[in-house]
Amino acid sequence: MPYLDTFTGEWNTKNARHLLKRCSFGITPNLIKESVTLGLQGTINKLFEVKSLPNPPLNMS
């Protein structure tokens, strides 16, 4: 989108925490460390990763 600026800052713990707090639930220190290691683009890719649905619960009746 032409009206959005590309992030040009340093990808660090502070910025990773900010993004994860806005895009996920229950962030942990390990999740923040992983995000910093992955970098911004890697973190975005992981946040939008398509995962298969779990098997439905067993019908126990």
C-alpha positions in Angstrom: 0.0 0.0 0.0 1.5 3.3 -1.0 0.4 5.1 2.2 2.3 2.8 4.6 5.9 3.5 5.4 8.4 0.7 5.5 9.9 0.1 8.9 13.4 1.4 8.9 14.2 1.2 12.6 16.4 -1.3 14.4 14.6 -4.7 15.0 15.3 -5.1 18.7 13.6 -6.5 21.9 11.5 -3.3 22.4 10.1 -3.3 18.8 9.5 -7.1 18.8 7.6 -6.9 22.1 5.5 -4.0 20.7 4.5 -6.0 17.6 3.9 -9.2 19.4 1.7 -7.5 22.1 -0.5 -6.1 19.3 -0.6 -9.3 17.2 -0.7 -12.2 19.6 -1.9 -13.4 23.0 0.3 -14.2 26.1 3.7 -13.3 24.8 6.7 -14.7 26.7 10.3 -13.7 26.9 11.2 -16.7 24.8 8.8 -15.6 22.1 10.3 -12.2 22.1 13.9 -13.6 21.8 12.8 -15.8 18.9 11.2 -12.8 17.2 14.4 -10.8 17.5 16.4 -13.8 16.1 14.0 -14.2 13.2 14.1 -10.6 12.3 11.1 -8.5 11.3 10.3 -10.3 8.1 10.7 -13.7 9.7 8.4 -12.7 12.5 5.8 -11.5 10.1 6.0 -14.7 8.2 5.6 -16.7 11.3 2.6 -14.7 12.5 0.9 -15.3 9.2 1.9 -18.9 8.9 -1.0 -21.1 7.7 -1.4 -24.1 10.0 -3.8 -27.0 9.7 -6.7 -27.3 12.0 -6.5 -29.8 14.8 -8.6 -33.0 14.7 -12.1 -32.5 16.1 -12.7 -33.8 19.6 -13.8 -37.4 19.9 -17.5 -38.1 20.2 -17.6 -40.1 23.5 -21.4 -40.7 23.6 
